[in-house]
Amino acid sequence: MLDRAFDACSAALSEAHKALILMDRDNERAFATKGDLPEGAAAEYESSRKAYEALHRATAAMADALGKNLPPLAEDAFTRLGADESSSAGGMTAGAAGGSEAIEHVFEDPEVRAFYEQLPDLWSLIPTVLLKDATQPRSSDNSTAIAVGRSEAFDTSAAADSAANSSTATPANGNEPTTAATVAGVSDSHEGTAAASESTEANCSYPAAAAAVAADDDTAAVTGDQHSAIDAILSRLPSCVSRDLCDELAVNFCYSNSKAARRRLMRALMDVPRGNLQLLPYYSRVAATISQAYPEVGAGVLSAVEAEFDALAAKKDLTRAGEEPRLRVARYLAELIKFRLAPPSALLLRLKMLLDDFSGPAVDAAAALVESAGRFLLKLPESRVRMENLLSVMMRLRNARNLDSRQTNAVDNAYFACRPPDKATQRRRRPPLQEYIRHLVFEVLGDGS
């Protein structure tokens, strides 16, 4: 019965994935041709994506309990876009434009490019035995196929096999109550599992997302040494202020890795210290590095950030206390986009939603999104047209709305961060003494004087 339920979940997941990819392509085509999405298309896509994510988590839970793999999906929103894919996309765009121009890098500065694109290879730094429950990397001969199946095997597979054959089976020994409880929890049907996951999606805040992550199988056995090692690693997270420190923390974490440790890491990455916005790129790099082997880390952080962003956008808090969380979550989402932990549509759809209500807190959130990731999206071939249209809409609204000086400066700074002014057109100003001497020579002592 459990096998049939898992097969039904896998088939529904594949169908929902195909429908989501088709809807995303239709929306991109409509936005590129008309400059705007049809009425209700953005809301329909967002609801379909959330339903797909809930179904994905439910099917992954069943796969963990039964010791099976998820069905292979050609393109997955949880999978990080590789550098080879982005370069190939850029190459196709350059070939269509003329074929003679060199591929333009997304990040102009080599240091910034290395920070966002050159991540340490965990599979070459960590022994394979410590990554036995990790997602295998994509094969080089088939770069378009993305392996999203998780092979998290249980130490005692006999208990899982007996539970699959009989719903009243008990654990083989007393050391694995979590396995039996998990199998019993997913033995109802596909509809019940999906409904339970969708009800969890209704809570849109960091504490709710963290509680949902903590409640999912948080009773995994962790030794005292592992617990103290994870405490020491997570305590160093706020002090990661360089690329080397982030990579060292990610590698050390994999040596003490477990399911419970990954959930603690997700909660720590969600809890950014208040007022320390400079830590957001480093937190995102840690999440991106570990997501190479464990994509659920990046997916969990992304879902929590999106949930709080939507909650703050609906709340419209005009007080000073609500400004810092709004800017923090907007910049966090932009950093996740730049590390390819989220598709560009996750930011573009929210930016369009903010431009539809361009007043009050929406102005600050839109300026933060554009300032942090606007230039990156302008360089990406798949999002260049949409970002240019949204930028022009934002500047028209800036001129039409009666914004205060602070919000006007924020919008201007965001725009010029995407499109910096040409330095060649700026006139060099001479010192006042030279200007006065030129005035005396050419005007006072000139021929006409």
C-alpha positions in Angstrom: 0.0 0.0 0.0 2.9 2.4 0.8 4.5 1.6 -2.5 1.4 2.4 -4.4 1.0 5.7 -2.5 4.6 6.6 -3.2 4.1 5.8 -6.9 1.0 8.0 -7.0 2.9 10.8 -5.3 5.8 10.5 -7.8 3.5 10.6 -10.8 1.7 13.6 -9.4 5.0 15.3 -8.8 6.2 14.7 -12.3 2.9 16.1 -13.8 3.0 19.1 -11.5 6.6 19.8 -12.4 5.9 19.7 -16.2 2.9 22.0 -15.8 5.0 24.4 -13.7 7.8 24.6 -16.3 5.2 25.1 -19.1 3.5 27.9 -17.2 6.8 29.6 -16.5 7.8 29.5 -20.2 4.4 30.9 -21.2 4.7 33.7 -18.7 8.2 34.6 -19.9 7.0 34.6 -23.5 4.1 36.8 -22.7 6.2 39.2 -20.7 8.8 39.4 -23.4 6.3 40.2 -26.1 3.8 42.4 -24.2 5.9 43.8 -21.4 3.4 42.6 -18.8 1.7 39.4 -17.7 -2.0 38.7 -18.2 -4.3 39.5 -15.3 -4.0 36.8 -12.7 -1.1 35.0 -14.3 1.4 35.9 -11.7 -0.9 34.8 -8.8 -1.7 31.6 -10.6 2.0 30.8 -11.1 2.8 31.6 -7.5 0.1 29.3 -6.2 1.1 26.5 -8.5 4.7 26.9 -7.5 3.8 26.7 -3.8 1.6 23.7 -4.4 4.5 22.0 -6.3 6.9 22.8 -3.4 4.5 21.3 -0.9 4.1 18.2 -3.0 7.8 17.9 -3.4 8.4 18.0 0.3 5.7 15.5 1.0 7.1 13.1 -1.7 10.6 13.6 -0.3 9.4 12.7 3.2 7.8 9.5 1.9 11.0 8.7 -0.1 13.1 9.1 3.1 10.8 6.8 5.1 10.7 4.1 2.4 14.3 4.4 1.4 13.5 5.2 -2.2 14.6 8.0 -4.6 12.5 10.8 -6.0 11.7 10.6 -9.7 14.3 12.3 -11.9 13.1 15.8 -13.1 14.7 17.5 -16.1 14.6 21.0 -14.6 14.0 21.7 -10.9 13.5 25.0 -9.2 15.4 23.7 -6.1 18.5 22.9 -8.1 21.3 25.5 -8.4 22.0 26.7 -11.9 25.5 25.6 -12.9 28.1 27.9 -14.3 28.2 25.8 -17.5 24.5 26.4 -18.1 24.6 30.1 -17.6 27.6 30.4 -19.9 25.9 28.4 -22.6 22.8 30.6 -22.3 25.0 33.6 -22.6 26.7 32.1 -25.6 23.4 31.5 -27.4 22.4 35.1 -26.8 25.7 36.4 -28.0 25.5 34.2 -31.1 22.0 35.5 -31.9 23.2 39.1 -31.6 26.1 38.7 -33.9 28.3 35.9 -33.0 31.5 38.0 -32.9 31.1 39.5 -29.4 32.7 37.9 -26.4 30.4 36.5 -23.7 29.8 39.2 -21.1 30.3 38.1 -17.5 27.5 38.5 -15.1 29.9 39.9 -12.5 32.4 42.4 -13.9 34.8 42.4 -10.9 36.9 39.2 -10.7 36.7 39.2 -6.9 32.9 39.4 -6.9 32.7 36.8 -9.6 34.9 34.4 -7.6 32.8 35.0 -4.5 29.5 34.1 -6.2 30.5 31.5 -8.7 33.6 29.7 -7.4 32.3 27.4 -4.6 34.4 24.7 -3.0 33.8 21.2 -4.4 32.5 19.3 -1.4 32.8 16.0 -3.3 36.6 16.4 -3.6 37.2 17.9 -0.1 34.9 15.6 2.0 35.3 11.8 2.1 32.5 10.1 0.3 31.6 8.0 3.3 30.6 11.2 5.1 28.3 12.2 2.2 26.5 8.9 1.9 23.1 10.5 2.3 23.8 13.5 0.0 22.4 14.1 -3.4 24.8 12.9 -6.1 26.3 15.6 -8.4 25.1 15.8 -12.0 26.9 13.6 -14.5 29.1 15.4 -17.1 27.7 13.5 -20.0 24.2 14.6 -19.4 24.3 18.2 -18.2 20.6 18.9 -18.8 19.4 16.1 -16.5 19.3 17.2 -12.9 19.4 14.5 -10.3 17.1 15.6 -7.5 16.5 12.3 -5.9 17.8 12.0 -2.3 19.5 8.7 -1.4 19.2 9.0 2.3 19.5 5.4 3.4 18.7 4.1 6.8 21.2 2.1 8.7 18.7 -0.8 9.2 16.8 -1.4 5.9 15.1 -4.5 7.3 12.7 -2.4 9.4 11.8 -0.2 6.4 11.2 -3.2 4.2 9.0 -4.9 6.8 7.0 -1.6 7.3 6.5 -1.4 3.5 5.0 -4.9 3.4 2.8 -4.6 6.5 1.3 -1.4 8.0 1.3 -2.9 11.5 5.0 -3.8 11.5 7.2 -2.8 14.4 10.9 -1.8 14.3 13.5 -4.5 14.1 15.3 -3.2 17.2 14.8 -0.5 19.8 17.2 1.9 18.2 14.9 3.3 15.5 11.6 4.5 16.7 11.8 7.5 14.3 11.7 5.1 11.3 8.5 3.4 12.4 6.8 6.6 13.3 7.7 8.2 10.0 6.4 5.3 8.0 3.2 5.2 10.0 2.8 9.0 9.5 2.9 8.7 5.7 0.8 5.6 5.3 -2.6 7.3 4.8 -2.6 8.4 1.1 -1.1 11.0 -1.3 -4.0 13.4 -0.7 -3.6 13.4 3.0 0.2 14.0 2.8 -0.1 16.8 0.4 -2.9 18.5 2.4 -0.8 18.4 5.5 2.1 20.0 3.7 0.0 22.6 2.2 -1.5 23.5 5.5 2.1 24.2 6.8 2.5 26.7 3.9 -0.1 28.9 5.4 2.2 30.2 8.1 4.3 33.0 6.6 7.1 34.0 9.0 10.5 33.0 10.1 9.4 31.5 13.4 6.6 29.5 11.7 9.0 28.2 9.0 11.6 27.3 11.6 9.1 25.5 13.7 7.9 23.5 10.6 11.5 22.6 9.9 12.2 21.6 13.5 9.0 19.5 13.8 10.0 17.3 10.8 11.9 14.3 12.3 13.9 16.4 14.8 14.4 13.3 17.1 17.3 11.9 15.0 20.0 10.3 17.2 22.9 12.7 17.7 25.8 12.0 20.0 27.0 14.4 22.6 30.3 15.0 20.7 28.4 15.7 17.5 26.0 18.1 19.3 28.9 20.1 20.8 30.7 20.1 17.4 27.6 21.6 15.7 27.3 24.2 18.5 30.9 25.3 18.0 30.4 25.5 14.2 27.1 27.4 14.3 28.6 29.8 16.9 31.2 30.9 14.3 28.5 31.7 11.7 28.1 35.4 12.6 31.9 35.8 12.4 32.1 34.5 8.8 33.1 37.8 7.1 35.2 36.4 4.3 35.0 33.8 1.5 37.7 31.5 3.2 35.8 31.6 6.5 32.6 30.6 4.9 34.2 27.7 3.0 35.9 26.5 6.1 32.7 26.5 8.1 30.8 24.6 5.3 33.5 21.9 5.1 33.7 21.5 8.9 29.9 21.2 9.0 30.0 18.3 6.6 32.3 16.4 8.9 29.7 16.6 11.7 26.7 16.3 9.4 23.3 14.7 10.2 19.7 15.4 9.5 19.2 17.1 12.8 22.4 19.2 12.2 21.1 20.3 8.8 17.9 21.5 10.4 19.8 23.4 13.0 21.9 25.0 10.3 18.7 26.1 8.4 17.4 27.7 11.5 20.7 29.4 12.1 20.8 30.7 8.6 17.3 32.1 9.0 18.2 33.9 12.2 20.4 36.7 10.8 21.6 39.1 13.6 19.5 42.3 13.6 21.3 45.2 12.0 24.0 43.1 10.4 23.0 43.3 6.8 26.6 42.8 5.7 26.4 39.1 6.7 23.7 38.3 4.2 26.1 37.4 1.3 28.2 35.2 3.6 25.2 33.4 5.0 24.0 32.8 1.4 27.4 31.5 0.4 27.3 29.0 3.2 23.8 27.8 2.1 24.9 27.6 -1.5 28.0 25.6 -0.7 26.2 23.0 1.4 23.4 22.9 -1.1 25.7 21.2 -3.6 25.4 18.0 -1.5 22.2 18.7 0.4 19.7 20.8 -1.7 17.2 20.8 1.1 19.3 23.4 3.0 19.0 26.0 0.3 15.4 25.1 -0.4 14.5 25.5 3.3 16.2 28.9 3.6 14.6 30.1 0.4 11.1 29.1 1.4 11.5 30.8 4.8 12.8 34.0 3.2 10.0 34.0 0.6 7.4 33.4 3.4 8.6 36.4 5.5 8.9 38.6 2.4 5.2 37.9 1.5 4.2 38.4 5.1 5.9 41.8 5.4 4.6 42.9 2.1 1.0 42.1 3.2 1.5 43.7 6.6 2.7 47.2 5.3 4.2 48.2 8.6 4.9 52.0 8.5 6.9 52.1 11.7 10.6 52.5 12.0 10.8 49.0 13.6 9.4 47.3 10.5 12.0 48.9 8.1 15.0 46.8 9.1 13.3 43.4 8.6 11.8 44.5 5.3 15.3 45.6 4.0 16.9 42.5 5.4 14.6 40.0 3.8 14.7 41.8 0.5 18.4 41.8 0.4 18.5 38.2 1.6 16.3 37.1 -1.3 18.5 39.1 -3.7 21.6 37.3 -2.4 20.0 33.9 -2.8 19.1 34.8 -6.4 22.8 35.7 -7.1 23.9 32.4 -5.8 21.3 30.6 -8.1 19.5 29.1 -5.1 16.3 30.6 -6.5 15.1 31.3 -10.1 15.0 34.9 -11.3 11.2 34.8 -11.4 11.1 34.6 -7.6 12.4 38.1 -7.5 10.8 39.5 -10.7 7.3 38.5 -9.6 7.7 40.1 -6.2 9.2 43.2 -7.7 6.2 43.6 -10.0 3.9 43.1 -7.0 5.6 45.9 -5.2 5.4 48.2 -8.3 1.7 47.6 -8.5 1.4 49.2 -5.0 4.3 51.7 -5.2 3.8 53.6 -2.0 5.0 53.5 1.6 7.0 50.4 2.5 6.8 48.9 -1.0 9.1 51.7 -2.3 11.9 50.7 0.1 11.5 47.0 -0.6 11.5 47.5 -4.4 14.6 49.8 -4.1 16.4 47.2 -2.0 15.6 44.4 -4.5 16.8 46.4 -7.5 19.9 47.7 -5.8 21.0 44.3 -4.6 20.2 42.1 -7.6 19.1 44.4 -10.4 22.4 44.6 -12.3 22.8 40.8 -11.9 19.3 40.2 -13.5 20.1 42.7 -16.3 23.2 40.7 -17.2 21.3 37.3 -17.2 20.0 36.6 -20.8 16.8 34.9 -19.5 15.8 37.9 -17.3 17.3 40.9 -19.1 14.1 42.0 -21.0 11.8 41.6 -18.0 14.2 43.5 -15.7 14.5 46.4 -18.2 10.7 46.7 -18.4 10.4 46.7 -14.6 13.2 49.3 -14.3 11.4 51.7 -16.8 8.1 51.2 -14.9 9.8 52.0 -11.6 11.3 55.2 -12.9 8.0 56.3 -14.4 6.3 55.7 -11.1 9.1 57.6 -9.4 8.4 60.7 -11.5 4.6 60.3 -11.2 4.2 59.6 -7.5 4.8 62.2 -4.8 7.6 60.5 -3.0 9.6 62.1 -0.2 13.3 62.9 -0.6 14.5 59.7 1.2 12.5 57.4 -1.0 13.4 59.4 -4.1 17.1 59.0 -3.3 16.6 55.3 -2.6 15.0 54.7 -6.0 17.7 56.8 -7.8 20.5 54.9 -6.0 18.9 51.6 -7.0 18.5 52.6 -10.6 22.1 53.9 -10.9 23.4 50.7 -9.2 21.8 48.8 -12.1 22.9 51.3 -14.8 25.8 53.3 -13.6 26.3 56.6 -15.4 29.0 56.7 -18.2 32.2 58.1 -16.7 33.3 59.4 -20.1 30.5 62.0 -20.2 31.4 63.5 -16.8 33.3 66.8 -17.2 36.5 67.2 -15.2 36.3 70.2 -13.0 39.4 72.3 -12.6 40.5 73.8 -9.3 39.1 77.3 -8.5 42.6 78.9 -8.9 43.0 77.5 -12.5 39.5 78.6 -13.3 40.3 82.2 -12.2 43.6 82.2 -14.2 41.8 81.1 -17.3 39.2 83.8 -16.7 41.9 86.5 -16.5 43.8 85.2 -19.6 40.9 84.5 -22.0 38.3 87.0 -20.9 39.9 89.9 -19.1 43.1 90.1 -21.2 41.5 88.7 -24.4 41.4 90.5 -27.8 37.9 91.8 -27.3 38.6 93.3 -23.9 
